[in-house]
């Protein structure tokens, strides 16, 4: 793999930031990785893990970096850019990994100087873990990475900057797709934001029940519930920011979900077995398509119950 | 492992029935496994797989069997018992694997002759696969098996029959727990029935959306949605019967889920970040408890993304 950037900076050393540091070293896309995190303990841990050159000041961390990757929660992006701005190199490329794009385009875009190039992005990759110890180089391998280039940026060098960011993620084994920011937010509201919201809701609900104890829920969770606990273990700050910053699309699809659930509730109440069967039967097809598209393993129970 | 029964009969050769046939052979709990399925193609496949002695008549299949395991959907149990009745041995033990217990106690209980012993049960084990090819011996290993003995059965030999059924499942590596039938139904409504209902609902909803295409949902499903497709791939007949036969408990917990979801929707609409954060943060603890209780693997993404 040829080197793409001499130095890159990663602001925010959580699951994604630390995975980028690992993948950058493994792939050889850059000579130096410069890191910053607002939490001194995370900086300390990043040093211990040898993830790169760790700085206590974001403006120092981005100095001389040809690519800056914003890996902080969506709600913290504008402040991170503001703090890093004094150190930004002329002609630097800025990208991010936020799960919401339109809000980031607006908030980060407003803070950036005119002498840099902003190429928003979102890796469709992750685990339920967070923090600097959670990262690993293969996280992006065979996963989609969505870039949402700014339609309004007509500078000649902008197209080349977008291509370089694309090349960067491809070097980590990702498949790159380009999309309009608002389109991204509608698609992800369905495939990611609503599923997480529902998982958080059912897990919190189960904890609050009076009729069934928490220890009973845990004990018999293998009958379905445990799958929801994995998704609901994701970083709460990141997810709070997602819902606050993709409100319209999430509320729209949540309304649809509730409407359909009410219809299902009615079918149960009136013992409408045909409606239930028809709906359950359709869901199988979607599973087959997900597996055929290489987006999940076909092993029963994801292979986790193998002895 | 000592032999517990000379002959057992398994009515219904799906995921659970075929897994019992495999586990029975592997554990040596019985000398002979006699099988019946209402679908001639399934019978044929059971013969090809060498799962046991396959019969075309349920009354023949249960002849001389000391234990009969009903492995058909909950709604088909009473008819299966009715058809098998002429062949039932005096003193035979009947058990089942239905996901609902109170309805089975009533429907099967009403059909059984007085000279047999009925010990209802439910293995908290399964995968999203169904049919005779889906079974494997280790399915019950380290999983809970709930027995719901009939409180009204005061015959002296009944307690011994319950103990034998318990020993049978323990021979497959299961942990056995006893519970009242109605209590089982309330607990499973939370841990299993509601999670499945929600998964079916979101998958069907995503298929129907006009704003996002099905191929987009599939393509970006790794961001959360794919987890729901696994659960929603479960057998539709089985699940239809679960909802029709555990109506009260499911509607009760579904009402609670919808109420909590409405509160979450409101928090998003009013940008109440503190409420969202507090709720998301709590969900992590439940995940830790599930893992500590040995009910799930701690590997990120269940280890399915390992290269």
Interface residues (C-beta under 8 A of the other chain):
Chain A: X75 X99 X124 X125 X126 X127 X128 X129 X134 X138 X139 X141 X142 X143 X144 X146 X186 X187 X188 X190 X191 X192 X193 X194 X195 X196 X197 X198 X199 X200 X201 X202 X203 X204 X205 X206 X207 X208 X209 X211 X212 X214 X216 X217 X218 X219 X220 X221 X222 X223 X224 X225 X226 X227 X228 X229 X230 X231 X232 X233 X234 X236 X237 X239 X240 X241 X243 X244 X247 X250 X251 X252 X253 X254 X256 X257 X258 X260 X261 X262 X264 X265 X268 X269 X271 X273 X276 X277 X279 X280 X281 X282 X283 X284 X285 X286 X287 X288 X289 X290 X293 X295 X296 X297 X299 X300 X301 X302 X303 X304 X305 X306 X307
Chain B: X75 X99 X124 X125 X126 X127 X128 X129 X134 X138 X139 X141 X142 X143 X144 X146 X186 X187 X188 X190 X191 X192 X193 X194 X195 X196 X197 X198 X199 X200 X201 X202 X203 X204 X205 X206 X207 X208 X209 X211 X212 X214 X216 X217 X218 X219 X220 X221 X222 X223 X224 X225 X226 X227 X228 X229 X230 X231 X232 X233 X234 X236 X237 X239 X240 X241 X243 X244 X247 X250 X251 X252 X253 X254 X256 X257 X258 X260 X261 X262 X264 X265 X268 X269 X271 X273 X276 X277 X279 X280 X281 X282 X283 X284 X286 X287 X288 X289 X290 X293 X295 X296 X297 X299 X300 X301 X302 X303 X304 X305 X306 X307
